[in-house]
Amino acid sequence: MLPATSYPVPALEKGLDLLEFLSAQGVPQSLADLARGLDRSASEIFRMLNCLERRGYIGRDDGRYRLTLKLHQLAHTHSPVEQILRAADRPMRDLSRELRESVHLSVLSGDALVTLSQVESPDPRRLSIEVGARFPAQNTCSGRLLLAHDESFSTSDRALARRLADIRRRGVSVAMSESIVGVRDTAVLVGSPRTGTAAALCVPSLGLLTRRPTRNIAAALKRCARRVNKALGLT
């Protein structure tokens, strides 16, 4: 059932159903295949197919319908990095004001963690990470978080493997900084590794100065991550 606050648009939903169904199939589909798979009459979806074909979203091979590359082209008009920076900007600023801590966003680049952006704490005493700074991924809280969700990453280091498994299970990475004494990092995932938009949202805090326990920082980070993911269209 649709949420009470939604506004159904039957024609649009019918078109999206067609695109999603074609995307899930391994071979082109006939009109009869589509009607049967979507539990709709052939006449009901024929005009929609004609519209999608005219707009270039689908093509036909021997009377069977398939997706074209248009959706792929639209999705890649802007780089994943630009998309996630735009989506995260306001939520990061709000989080920094809420926690009165600095917040930074990082991604993996090879075996390094690279800082993409930062919002500094409004307090006069604050931690700062230079945008563009690179760190060994395995030696950082954010790097381990991203490695934990990277299906292509494997390690023979059993201790690291157990640590990454624990991060995946908990959905948050927490560790004392290995580069700055007395700093505790808390990080959560934003975006999706499968879409190429995965990044780590991290709050570094000075253990002696922060007034919030780790669980409160983690909860605020997760709320922020949900806002970013919503802006990215992932929820």
C-alpha positions in Angstrom: 0.0 0.0 0.0 1.3 3.5 -0.8 2.0 5.9 2.1 -0.9 8.2 2.9 1.2 11.2 1.9 2.0 9.9 -1.6 0.2 11.1 -4.7 -0.2 8.2 -7.2 0.5 8.9 -10.9 -0.8 5.8 -12.6 0.6 6.5 -16.1 4.1 7.3 -14.7 4.0 4.3 -12.5 3.1 2.1 -15.4 6.1 3.4 -17.4 8.4 2.8 -14.5 7.1 -0.7 -14.0 7.9 -1.4 -17.7 11.5 0.0 -17.4 12.1 -1.9 -14.1 10.7 -5.2 -15.5 12.9 -4.9 -18.7 15.9 -4.1 -16.5 15.4 -7.3 -14.5 15.1 -9.6 -17.6 18.1 -11.1 -19.4 16.7 -11.0 -22.9 14.4 -8.8 -24.9 10.7 -9.2 -24.2 7.7 -9.5 -26.5 4.5 -7.5 -25.8 2.9 -10.7 -24.6 5.8 -11.4 -22.2 5.5 -7.9 -20.8 1.8 -8.1 -20.3 2.1 -11.5 -18.6 5.1 -10.4 -16.4 3.3 -7.2 -15.3 -0.1 -8.7 -15.0 -1.6 -6.1 -17.4 -3.4 -6.4 -20.7 -1.4 -5.9 -23.9 -3.5 -3.0 -25.0 -3.0 -1.3 -21.6 0.8 -1.1 -22.0 1.1 -0.8 -25.8 0.8 3.0 -25.9 3.3 3.3 -23.0 5.8 1.1 -24.9 5.4 3.3 -28.0 6.1 6.4 -25.9 9.2 5.0 -24.3 10.5 3.8 -27.6 9.9 7.2 -29.2 11.8 8.9 -26.3 14.7 6.5 -26.8 14.4 4.6 -23.5 13.7 1.3 -25.2 14.3 -0.3 -28.6 13.0 -3.3 -30.5 14.8 -6.3 -31.9 12.5 -8.5 -34.1 9.5 -7.2 -32.4 10.9 -7.7 -28.9 11.5 -4.8 -26.5 14.8 -4.1 -24.7 16.3 -1.2 -22.8 18.6 1.2 -24.6 21.6 3.0 -23.0 19.7 6.2 -22.4 19.1 5.5 -18.7 22.8 4.7 -18.3 23.7 8.0 -20.0 21.4 10.0 -17.8 22.7 8.4 -14.7 26.3 9.3 -15.7 25.7 12.8 -16.8 27.2 13.9 -13.5 30.0 12.0 -11.7 29.1 10.1 -8.6 31.5 12.3 -6.6 29.6 15.5 -7.6 26.3 13.8 -6.8 27.3 12.8 -3.3 29.0 16.1 -2.6 25.7 17.9 -3.4 23.6 15.5 -1.5 25.8 15.6 1.6 26.4 19.4 1.8 23.4 20.5 3.8 23.1 17.4 6.0 26.8 17.7 7.0 26.4 21.4 7.9 23.4 20.6 10.1 25.2 17.7 11.7 28.2 19.9 12.5 25.9 22.5 14.2 24.1 19.8 16.1 27.2 18.1 17.5 29.4 21.1 17.5 32.1 18.9 15.9 33.8 18.9 12.5 32.4 16.5 9.9 34.2 15.1 6.9 33.4 13.0 3.9 35.9 10.5 2.4 36.1 7.9 -0.4 38.4 5.1 -1.4 40.9 5.7 -4.2 42.9 2.6 -4.8 44.3 1.6 -1.4 44.1 5.2 0.0 41.4 7.1 1.7 40.8 10.6 0.2 39.0 13.4 2.0 36.4 14.9 -0.3 34.9 17.7 1.8 34.8 19.0 5.4 32.5 21.1 7.5 34.4 22.6 10.4 32.9 22.7 13.9 31.5 26.1 15.0 33.5 25.9 18.2 36.8 27.8 18.4 38.6 24.6 19.4 38.1 22.1 16.5 39.7 19.4 14.5 40.4 20.0 10.8 41.3 17.6 8.0 42.6 19.0 4.7 40.4 18.4 1.7 42.3 16.2 -0.7 44.4 14.6 2.1 45.2 10.9 1.6 45.7 8.2 4.2 46.3 4.4 4.1 42.7 3.1 4.1 43.4 0.2 6.5 44.8 2.5 9.1 41.8 4.8 9.3 38.3 4.5 10.8 36.6 5.7 7.6 38.9 3.5 5.4 38.1 0.4 7.3 34.4 1.2 7.0 34.6 1.5 3.2 36.7 -1.7 2.9 34.2 -3.5 5.1 31.5 -2.8 2.4 33.7 -3.3 -0.6 32.9 -6.7 -2.0 36.0 -6.8 -4.1 38.3 -6.3 -1.1 39.9 -9.4 0.5 42.6 -9.8 3.1 44.7 -12.6 4.5 45.0 -10.7 7.8 42.6 -12.5 10.1 42.5 -9.8 12.7 41.6 -7.2 10.0 39.0 -9.5 8.5 37.3 -9.9 11.9 37.4 -6.2 12.4 35.8 -5.5 9.1 33.1 -8.1 9.7 32.3 -6.4 13.0 32.0 -3.1 11.3 29.5 -4.5 8.7 27.5 -6.1 11.5 27.3 -2.9 13.6 26.9 -0.5 10.7 29.3 1.9 12.3 33.1 2.2 12.6 34.6 3.6 15.8 38.3 3.8 16.6 40.9 6.0 18.2 42.8 7.9 15.5 46.1 6.3 14.5 47.5 9.6 13.4 46.3 12.1 16.0 46.7 11.2 19.7 43.5 11.6 21.8 41.1 11.7 18.8 38.2 9.3 18.5 36.7 8.8 15.1 33.1 7.6 14.4 32.1 6.9 10.8 29.0 5.6 8.9 28.4 4.7 5.3 26.5 6.9 2.9 25.6 6.1 -0.7 25.9 2.6 -2.1 29.0 0.6 -3.1 27.0 -1.0 -5.9 26.2 2.3 -7.5 29.7 3.8 -7.2 28.6 6.4 -4.7 29.9 5.0 -1.4 31.6 7.4 1.0 32.4 7.5 4.7 30.8 10.2 6.8 33.0 10.8 9.9 33.0 12.8 13.0 36.4 13.1 14.8 36.2 14.2 18.4 38.7 15.1 21.1 38.1 12.5 23.8 38.8 15.0 26.6 36.5 17.7 25.2 33.5 16.0 23.7 30.4 16.0 25.8 28.6 13.3 23.9 29.1 9.5 24.2 30.0 7.5 21.1 26.5 6.0 20.8 24.9 9.5 20.5 27.4 10.6 17.8 26.8 7.4 15.9 23.0 7.9 16.1 23.3 11.5 14.8 25.6 10.3 12.0 23.1 7.6 11.0 20.3 10.2 10.8 22.5 12.4 8.7 23.4 9.4 6.4 19.7 8.7 5.9 19.2 12.3 4.7 22.1 12.0 2.3 20.8 8.7 0.9 17.4 10.1 0.5 18.8 13.0 -1.5 20.7 10.4 -3.6 17.5 8.5 -4.3 18.7 5.4 -2.4 15.8 5.2 0.1 
